Amino acid sequence: MSTMTEIRWHGRGGQGAKTACLLLADAAFASGKYVQGFPEYGPERMRAPITAYNRISDTRCTIHSNIYHPDYVVVVDETLLKSVDVTAGLKETGAIIINSERSPEELRPMLGGYAGRVCTIDARKISEEALGRYFPNTPMLAAVVKVSGVVDPERFVQDMRASFQHKFATKPQVIEGNMKALQMAMQQVREG
């Protein structure tokens, strides 16, 4: 029997939601999965809401549409909770993962009655500590791997190191900062 995991990302232009979505697709592909990773946005503007999607499956996926009933939702920017119905169609057997310094219990009232798992991670704190600047996508990527289990966490960390070494070959400090952010995020996801 085929298992497919569908993930919907909500972020704002410039926060790296699209990049994180594509990195997750790369990591899942490297572990032998069939993948899709694609963004959806209107006119590209910095800070405008964007949505991105992942499908990760053990067998070839022939569906080519947006994801309307995701297993997991990742919210890179907490302010979107006030303007976007981030839990629309979200399966209660899955989870929502929100970038916030607040606890899952504090955010649950803002989720329109969603009864599934609510997870939070302070991606700002992690990225500023590990990278010296606010780049929420790396901690959010690690958080979705930790919560969903869509790829093996140890294999994921190894694959991300190889990816970062290729992408940032001339900037080794960026590699180590991103690796630190991944590892910190895996340990700091809060679930409620």
C-alpha positions as CSV (number, residue, x, y, z in Angstrom):
1,M,0.0,0.0,0.0
2,S,1.3,3.4,-1.0
3,T,1.7,6.1,1.7
4,M,1.7,9.7,0.7
5,T,2.4,12.6,3.0
6,E,1.1,16.0,1.9
7,I,2.5,19.2,3.4
8,R,1.4,22.8,2.9
9,W,3.7,25.7,3.8
10,H,2.5,29.2,4.6
11,G,5.0,32.0,4.7
12,R,5.8,35.5,3.4
13,G,8.0,36.3,0.5
14,G,11.6,36.4,1.5
15,Q,11.3,34.1,4.5
16,G,12.5,31.0,2.7
17,A,9.3,28.9,2.8
18,K,9.7,28.1,-0.9
19,T,13.4,27.2,-0.4
20,A,12.6,25.0,2.7
21,C,9.8,23.3,0.7
22,L,12.3,22.5,-2.1
23,L,15.0,21.4,0.3
24,L,12.5,19.0,1.9
25,A,11.8,17.6,-1.5
26,D,15.5,17.1,-2.2
27,A,16.0,15.4,1.2
28,A,13.1,13.0,0.6
29,F,14.3,12.3,-2.9
30,A,17.7,11.4,-1.6
31,S,16.2,8.9,0.8
32,G,14.5,7.1,-2.1
33,K,11.0,8.7,-2.1
34,Y,9.0,10.1,-4.9
35,V,8.5,13.9,-4.4
36,Q,6.9,17.0,-5.5
37,G,7.8,20.5,-4.2
38,F,6.3,23.6,-5.7
39,P,5.2,27.1,-4.7
40,E,2.1,29.1,-5.4
41,Y,2.0,32.9,-5.3
42,G,0.7,35.8,-7.2
43,P,2.8,38.8,-8.1
44,E,6.0,38.3,-6.3
45,R,6.4,40.8,-3.5
46,M,8.6,40.8,-0.5
47,R,6.5,40.0,2.6
48,A,3.4,39.0,0.6
49,P,1.8,35.7,1.7
50,I,2.9,32.7,-0.3
51,T,2.0,29.0,-0.2
52,A,4.2,26.1,-1.1
53,Y,3.5,22.4,-1.2
54,N,5.2,19.0,-0.8
55,R,4.0,15.6,-1.7
56,I,6.2,12.7,-0.5
57,S,5.4,9.2,-1.4
58,D,6.7,5.6,-1.6
59,T,5.3,5.3,-5.1
60,R,5.0,7.6,-8.1
61,C,2.5,10.4,-7.6
62,T,0.2,11.3,-10.5
63,I,-1.6,14.1,-8.7
64,H,-0.6,17.5,-10.0
65,S,-2.7,20.1,-8.1
66,N,-2.5,22.2,-5.0
67,I,-2.9,20.4,-1.7
68,Y,-6.4,20.9,-0.2
69,H,-6.3,18.3,2.7
70,P,-2.7,18.3,4.0
71,D,-1.4,16.0,6.6
72,Y,0.9,18.8,7.9
73,V,0.9,22.5,7.7
74,V,3.9,24.7,8.4
75,V,3.4,28.3,9.3
76,V,6.7,30.2,8.9
77,D,5.2,33.6,9.9
78,E,2.9,33.6,13.0
79,T,1.1,36.8,11.8
80,L,-0.5,34.8,9.0
81,L,-2.7,33.2,11.7
82,K,-4.7,36.4,11.7
83,S,-5.2,36.7,7.9
84,V,-5.0,33.2,6.4
85,D,-7.1,30.1,7.2
86,V,-4.0,28.0,7.8
87,T,-5.9,25.0,9.1
88,A,-8.3,24.8,6.1
89,G,-8.5,21.1,5.2
90,L,-5.8,20.1,7.7
91,K,-6.3,16.5,8.7
92,E,-6.7,16.1,12.5
93,T,-4.4,13.0,12.3
94,G,-1.6,15.3,11.2
95,A,-0.2,18.5,12.8
96,I,0.4,22.2,12.4
97,I,3.9,23.5,13.0
98,I,4.1,27.3,13.8
99,N,7.1,29.5,14.1
100,S,6.4,31.2,17.4
101,E,8.0,31.9,20.7
102,R,4.5,31.1,22.2
103,S,3.4,27.7,23.4
104,P,1.1,25.5,21.4
105,E,-1.6,26.0,24.1
106,E,-1.4,29.8,23.6
107,L,-1.9,29.5,19.9
108,R,-4.6,26.9,19.8
109,P,-7.4,29.4,20.2
110,M,-6.3,31.1,17.0
111,L,-6.7,28.0,15.0
112,G,-10.4,27.9,14.3
113,G,-11.2,24.9,16.4
114,Y,-8.5,22.6,15.0
115,A,-8.3,19.6,17.3
116,G,-5.2,18.0,16.0
117,R,-1.6,18.3,17.2
118,V,-0.2,21.9,17.5
119,C,3.6,22.3,17.5
120,T,5.6,25.4,17.9
121,I,9.3,26.3,17.4
122,D,11.0,29.6,18.0
123,A,12.8,29.8,14.6
124,R,13.8,33.4,15.2
125,K,15.7,32.6,18.4
126,I,17.3,29.5,16.8
127,S,18.4,31.2,13.6
128,E,19.7,34.3,15.3
129,E,21.8,32.1,17.7
130,A,23.0,29.7,15.0
131,L,23.3,32.0,12.0
132,G,23.5,35.5,13.5
133,R,20.5,36.7,11.5
134,Y,16.8,35.8,11.1
135,F,16.4,33.0,8.6
136,P,13.4,31.0,9.7
137,N,13.4,28.4,6.9
138,T,16.2,26.1,8.2
139,P,14.6,25.7,11.7
140,M,11.2,25.2,10.2
141,L,12.5,22.6,7.8
142,A,14.0,20.6,10.7
143,A,10.8,21.0,12.7
144,V,8.6,19.5,9.9
145,V,11.0,16.5,9.6
146,K,10.9,16.0,13.4
147,V,7.1,16.3,13.7
148,S,6.1,14.4,10.5
149,G,8.8,11.7,10.4
150,V,8.5,11.9,6.6
151,V,12.2,11.2,6.3
152,D,14.6,9.6,8.8
153,P,16.0,12.4,10.9
154,E,19.6,11.1,11.0
155,R,19.6,10.6,7.2
156,F,18.0,14.0,6.8
157,V,20.8,15.7,8.8
158,Q,23.5,13.9,6.7
159,D,21.8,14.8,3.4
160,M,21.4,18.5,4.5
161,R,25.1,18.7,5.3
162,A,25.9,17.4,1.8
163,S,23.4,19.9,0.3
164,F,24.8,22.8,2.3
165,Q,28.4,21.8,1.4
166,H,27.5,22.0,-2.2
167,K,25.5,25.2,-2.0
168,F,27.8,27.1,0.3
169,A,31.2,25.6,-0.8
170,T,32.9,29.0,-0.5
171,K,31.2,29.9,2.8
172,P,32.0,27.2,5.4
173,Q,30.7,29.3,8.3
174,V,27.2,29.3,6.7
175,I,27.3,25.5,6.5
176,E,28.1,25.1,10.2
177,G,25.5,27.7,11.2
178,N,22.8,26.0,9.2
179,M,23.7,22.6,10.6
180,K,23.6,24.0,14.2
181,A,20.2,25.5,13.4
182,L,18.9,22.2,12.1
183,Q,20.1,20.3,15.2
184,M,18.8,22.9,17.6
185,A,15.4,22.9,15.9
186,M,15.1,19.1,16.1
187,Q,15.5,19.4,19.8
188,Q,13.3,22.4,20.5
189,V,10.0,21.6,18.9
190,R,7.2,21.9,21.4
191,E,4.0,19.9,21.1
192,G,0.7,20.6,22.7
